[in-house]
Amino acid sequence: MKLGVFTVVLGGQSVEEAFRYLSESGVQAVEIGTGGYPGTAHANPDELLADDGKIRELKGLAEKYNLEINALSCHGNPVHPQKEVADKFHSDFEKTVLLAEKLGLEKVITFSGCPGDSPGAAYPNWVTCPWPDDFLKILDYQWNEVLIPYWKKAAAFAADHGVNKICFEMHPGFCVYNPETMLKIREAVGDTLGANFDPSHLFWQGIDPVAAIRKLGKAIYHFHAKDTKVDPLNTAVNGVLDTKHYGDEINRSWIFRSVGYGHDYQLWKDIISNLRMAGYDDVISIEHEDSLMSGQEGLQKAISFLKEVLVFEETGEMFWA
């Protein structure tokens, strides 16, 4: 495995400053935002695709600081019911695929997206229960008329350009939010689609990440290292569904934390061990979204924690067996 960082946390630095800082911190790989919600602070596809020299420059910086560019991220909602919104996210996705091809990368990270409840909808509609029956009709429309057809075309486009791993971050608010929905769309579209496994979005849903890793197995294509702390007092009163602002930490049922601040070493060691048993031996990419720490402090704590947890070397021979 390799220790990586999703560089959006360092968006205020130039790409060279960010690469130098991460290299000096012992990081081995980077995931770079190229559109959608992550933005383009360190890699603007419009500029890079128009100038092969800039692509060589980006590659050269990574080599200079002994970093592997492992994935590009363009999280968005390309099936948004408002066409202009959907078109922008779709464009970001296609540009990211083309840039990945130029960089020789096989992985693009995004969301599945969430359509509206009908062709005339204005906003996405995330369905979380089967009754009244209207909700099942919405799900049928979303999956069979919008989501599956869109991703069949998008996956074919990606495959044509050498991107054979579209990694869905399983995120509430979008149609793919847990292992069951991940496997559902993978079965419908094909194995170009896989999971960007981010346990922070699973913890608060009550999902055991170790059990989820065992279920997904080879369908795990990328991993975000981010933690969540579920507040036992607030959850005891209001449950885990929470629409309060992320900045209202003391009143929320849960908040995102840097790794180690939501769950202890043992659980994270179990996560890493089960990833290896499931066949994932790639980058563990830190995503910092801890509102109780500055970006750099949270990042440094995560780096230090994960250096103790990750398994970096090949297993070697079981001489005792």
C-alpha positions as CSV (number, residue, x, y, z in Angstrom):
1,M,0.0,0.0,0.0
2,K,1.0,3.6,-0.4
3,L,0.1,6.7,1.7
4,G,-1.6,9.3,-0.4
5,V,-3.4,12.6,0.0
6,F,-6.3,14.2,-1.8
7,T,-4.7,17.6,-2.5
8,V,-7.7,19.8,-2.3
9,V,-6.9,20.4,1.4
10,L,-3.8,22.3,0.1
11,G,-5.7,24.3,-2.5
12,G,-4.3,27.6,-1.3
13,Q,-0.8,26.4,-2.3
14,S,0.6,26.1,-5.8
15,V,0.9,22.6,-7.1
16,E,4.6,22.6,-6.6
17,E,4.3,23.9,-3.1
18,A,1.7,21.2,-2.3
19,F,3.9,18.5,-3.8
20,R,7.0,19.6,-2.0
21,Y,5.1,19.8,1.3
22,L,3.5,16.3,0.9
23,S,6.8,14.8,-0.1
24,E,8.6,16.2,2.9
25,S,5.8,14.8,5.0
26,G,6.4,11.3,3.8
27,V,3.5,11.0,1.4
28,Q,3.9,8.7,-1.6
29,A,1.0,9.5,-3.8
30,V,-1.5,12.2,-4.7
31,E,-5.1,12.4,-5.8
32,I,-5.9,15.6,-7.7
33,G,-9.1,17.5,-8.1
34,T,-10.0,18.2,-11.8
35,G,-13.5,19.7,-11.6
36,G,-16.9,19.3,-10.0
37,Y,-17.0,19.9,-6.3
38,P,-13.3,19.4,-5.7
39,G,-12.4,22.3,-8.1
40,T,-9.3,22.6,-10.3
41,A,-6.7,24.4,-8.0
42,H,-3.9,21.9,-8.8
43,A,-5.0,20.7,-12.3
44,N,-7.2,22.6,-14.7
45,P,-8.2,20.2,-17.5
46,D,-8.9,23.1,-19.9
47,E,-5.4,24.3,-19.6
48,L,-3.7,20.9,-19.5
49,L,-5.5,19.4,-22.4
50,A,-4.7,22.4,-24.5
51,D,-0.9,22.2,-23.9
52,D,1.0,18.9,-23.7
53,G,3.9,20.9,-22.3
54,K,1.8,21.6,-19.2
55,I,1.0,17.9,-18.8
56,R,4.7,17.1,-19.0
57,E,5.4,19.8,-16.4
58,L,2.8,18.3,-14.0
59,K,4.3,14.8,-14.5
60,G,7.8,16.3,-14.0
61,L,6.8,17.9,-10.7
62,A,5.4,14.6,-9.4
63,E,8.7,12.9,-10.4
64,K,10.8,15.7,-8.8
65,Y,9.1,15.1,-5.5
66,N,8.9,11.3,-5.8
67,L,5.1,11.3,-5.8
68,E,2.8,9.1,-7.8
69,I,-0.3,10.7,-9.4
70,N,-2.7,8.0,-8.6
71,A,-6.2,9.3,-9.4
72,L,-8.1,12.3,-10.6
73,S,-11.3,13.4,-8.9
74,C,-14.3,15.3,-10.3
75,H,-17.1,14.5,-7.9
76,G,-20.4,15.8,-9.2
77,N,-24.0,15.1,-10.2
78,P,-24.1,14.6,-13.9
79,V,-27.7,13.4,-13.7
80,H,-29.0,16.5,-12.0
81,P,-32.5,17.3,-13.2
82,Q,-31.5,20.8,-14.2
83,K,-29.8,20.3,-17.6
84,E,-27.3,23.2,-17.3
85,V,-26.1,21.8,-13.9
86,A,-25.9,18.2,-15.2
87,D,-24.1,19.3,-18.4
88,K,-21.4,21.1,-16.4
89,F,-20.7,18.1,-14.2
90,H,-20.8,15.8,-17.3
91,S,-18.3,18.0,-19.1
92,D,-16.0,18.0,-16.0
93,F,-16.2,14.2,-16.0
94,E,-15.3,13.8,-19.7
95,K,-12.5,16.3,-19.5
96,T,-11.1,14.4,-16.4
97,V,-11.2,11.2,-18.4
98,L,-9.3,12.8,-21.3
99,L,-6.8,14.2,-18.9
100,A,-6.4,10.8,-17.1
101,E,-5.7,9.3,-20.5
102,K,-3.0,11.9,-21.2
103,L,-1.4,11.2,-17.7
104,G,-1.6,7.4,-18.2
105,L,-4.1,6.9,-15.3
106,E,-6.8,4.4,-15.0
107,K,-8.8,5.8,-12.1
108,V,-11.3,8.7,-12.0
109,I,-13.2,9.4,-8.7
110,T,-16.8,10.8,-8.7
111,F,-20.3,10.4,-7.4
112,S,-23.1,8.3,-9.0
113,G,-25.3,11.4,-8.9
114,C,-29.0,11.6,-8.1
115,P,-31.8,12.6,-10.5
116,G,-35.0,14.3,-9.7
117,D,-38.2,12.4,-9.1
118,S,-39.5,12.9,-12.7
119,P,-38.5,14.5,-16.0
120,G,-39.9,17.8,-14.9
121,A,-38.1,18.0,-11.5
122,A,-35.9,20.9,-10.5
123,Y,-33.9,19.3,-7.7
124,P,-32.5,15.8,-6.9
125,N,-34.7,13.5,-4.8
126,W,-32.8,11.1,-2.6
127,V,-35.2,8.2,-1.7
128,T,-34.6,6.5,1.7
129,C,-37.7,4.5,2.3
130,P,-40.2,2.4,0.3
131,W,-43.5,3.8,1.5
132,P,-45.7,5.5,0.5
133,D,-45.5,3.7,-2.9
134,D,-44.6,7.0,-4.7
135,F,-41.0,6.5,-3.5
136,L,-40.6,3.1,-5.3
137,K,-41.9,4.7,-8.5
138,I,-39.3,7.5,-8.1
139,L,-36.6,4.9,-7.7
140,D,-37.7,3.0,-10.8
141,Y,-37.5,6.2,-12.8
142,Q,-34.2,7.3,-11.4
143,W,-32.4,4.0,-11.9
144,N,-33.9,2.6,-15.1
145,E,-34.6,5.7,-17.1
146,V,-31.7,8.0,-16.0
147,L,-28.9,6.5,-13.9
148,I,-28.2,3.2,-15.6
149,P,-28.5,4.6,-19.2
150,Y,-26.2,7.5,-18.3
151,W,-23.5,5.4,-16.8
152,K,-23.5,2.9,-19.5
153,K,-22.6,5.6,-22.0
154,A,-20.2,7.3,-19.6
155,A,-18.4,4.0,-18.8
156,A,-18.1,3.2,-22.5
157,F,-16.5,6.7,-23.1
158,A,-14.1,6.1,-20.2
159,A,-13.1,2.7,-21.5
160,D,-12.4,4.1,-24.9
161,H,-9.9,6.4,-23.3
162,G,-8.1,3.9,-21.1
163,V,-10.0,4.7,-17.9
164,N,-11.2,1.3,-16.7
165,K,-12.0,2.3,-13.1
166,I,-14.7,4.8,-12.4
167,C,-14.8,5.0,-8.6
168,F,-18.0,6.0,-7.0
169,E,-17.8,7.5,-3.6
170,M,-20.7,5.9,-1.7
171,H,-22.3,9.1,-0.4
172,P,-25.7,9.7,1.1
173,G,-27.7,12.1,-1.1
174,F,-26.7,10.2,-4.2
175,C,-28.2,7.0,-5.6
176,V,-25.1,5.0,-4.8
177,Y,-24.5,5.4,-1.0
178,N,-23.8,1.9,0.4
179,P,-22.5,-1.5,-0.8
180,E,-25.9,-2.7,-1.9
181,T,-26.4,0.2,-4.3
182,M,-22.8,0.1,-5.4
183,L,-23.2,-3.6,-6.4
184,K,-26.6,-2.9,-8.0
185,I,-25.2,-0.3,-10.5
186,R,-22.1,-2.4,-11.1
187,E,-24.3,-5.3,-12.0
188,A,-26.3,-3.2,-14.4
189,V,-23.4,-1.3,-16.1
190,G,-20.3,-3.5,-15.7
191,D,-17.1,-3.6,-13.8
192,T,-15.8,-0.3,-15.1
193,L,-17.7,0.9,-12.1
194,G,-16.3,0.3,-8.6
195,A,-16.2,1.9,-5.2
196,N,-14.2,4.7,-3.8
197,F,-14.4,3.3,-0.3
198,D,-14.7,6.2,2.2
199,P,-15.7,4.9,5.6
200,S,-16.7,8.3,6.9
201,H,-19.9,8.1,4.9
202,L,-20.6,4.6,6.1
203,F,-19.9,5.1,9.8
204,W,-22.9,7.4,10.4
205,Q,-25.2,5.1,8.5
206,G,-24.5,2.4,10.9
207,I,-22.4,0.3,8.5
208,D,-19.4,-1.7,9.7
209,P,-16.7,-0.8,7.3
210,V,-15.0,-4.2,7.7
211,A,-18.2,-6.0,6.8
212,A,-18.6,-3.6,3.8
213,I,-15.1,-4.3,2.6
214,R,-15.7,-8.1,2.8
215,K,-19.0,-7.6,0.8
216,L,-17.4,-5.4,-1.9
217,G,-14.2,-7.2,-2.3
218,K,-12.7,-6.7,-5.8
219,A,-15.2,-3.9,-6.5
220,I,-13.1,-1.6,-4.3
221,Y,-11.0,0.6,-6.7
222,H,-9.9,3.5,-4.4
223,F,-9.9,4.4,-0.7
224,H,-10.4,7.7,1.1
225,A,-9.0,7.8,4.6
226,K,-11.5,10.0,6.5
227,D,-13.2,9.4,9.9
228,T,-16.5,10.2,11.5
229,K,-17.5,10.7,15.1
230,V,-21.0,9.8,15.9
231,D,-22.2,11.9,18.9
232,P,-23.9,9.5,21.3
233,L,-25.9,12.2,23.1
234,N,-27.3,13.9,20.1
235,T,-27.9,10.6,18.3
236,A,-29.8,9.2,21.3
237,V,-32.3,12.1,20.9
238,N,-32.5,12.7,17.2
239,G,-31.0,9.7,15.4
240,V,-28.3,9.9,12.7
241,L,-30.2,11.8,10.0
242,D,-29.1,15.4,10.4
243,T,-29.5,18.5,8.2
244,K,-27.8,21.0,10.5
245,H,-24.7,22.8,9.1
246,Y,-21.4,20.9,9.4
247,G,-20.1,23.9,11.4
248,D,-22.7,23.3,14.2
249,E,-20.5,20.6,15.6
250,I,-21.8,20.5,19.2
251,N,-25.4,20.0,18.1
252,R,-24.9,17.6,15.2
253,S,-25.5,13.8,15.4
254,W,-22.1,13.3,13.7
255,I,-19.2,15.2,12.3
256,F,-16.3,14.3,10.0
257,R,-13.0,13.8,11.8
258,S,-9.4,13.3,10.9
259,V,-8.5,9.6,11.1
260,G,-8.1,8.4,14.7
261,Y,-10.4,11.1,16.1
262,G,-13.6,9.1,15.3
263,H,-12.3,5.5,15.7
264,D,-9.2,4.0,17.3
265,Y,-6.1,2.3,16.0
266,Q,-7.7,-1.2,16.2
267,L,-10.6,-0.4,13.9
268,W,-8.3,1.3,11.4
269,K,-5.9,-1.6,11.5
270,D,-8.8,-4.0,10.9
271,I,-9.9,-1.8,7.9
272,I,-6.4,-1.9,6.4
273,S,-6.0,-5.7,7.1
274,N,-9.3,-6.5,5.5
275,L,-8.5,-4.3,2.5
276,R,-5.4,-6.4,1.9
277,M,-7.4,-9.6,2.3
278,A,-9.9,-8.4,-0.1
279,G,-7.2,-7.7,-2.7
280,Y,-6.9,-3.9,-2.4
281,D,-3.2,-3.1,-2.2
282,D,-3.2,0.4,-3.7
283,V,-3.2,4.0,-2.3
284,I,-4.9,5.1,0.9
285,S,-5.7,8.7,0.1
286,I,-6.3,11.0,3.1
287,E,-9.2,13.4,2.6
288,H,-9.3,16.1,5.2
289,E,-12.7,17.5,6.2
290,D,-12.3,17.9,9.9
291,S,-13.9,21.2,11.0
292,L,-12.2,21.1,14.4
293,M,-8.7,21.3,13.0
294,S,-6.9,23.4,10.4
295,G,-6.2,21.7,7.1
296,Q,-2.5,21.2,7.8
297,E,-2.8,20.1,11.4
298,G,-5.5,17.6,10.5
299,L,-3.5,16.4,7.6
300,Q,-0.3,15.9,9.7
301,K,-2.2,14.0,12.4
302,A,-3.7,11.8,9.7
303,I,-0.3,11.2,8.1
304,S,1.2,10.3,11.4
305,F,-1.7,8.0,12.4
306,L,-1.7,6.2,9.1
307,K,2.0,5.6,9.0
308,E,1.4,3.4,12.0
309,V,-1.5,1.6,10.5
310,L,-0.7,1.0,6.8
311,V,1.0,-2.1,5.6
312,F,3.6,-1.0,3.1
313,E,5.6,-4.1,2.2
314,E,4.7,-7.3,0.3
315,T,3.9,-10.1,2.6
316,G,6.7,-12.4,1.7
317,E,6.9,-16.1,2.3
318,M,5.0,-17.6,5.3
319,F,8.1,-19.4,6.6
320,W,6.2,-20.6,9.7
321,A,3.4,-22.3,7.8
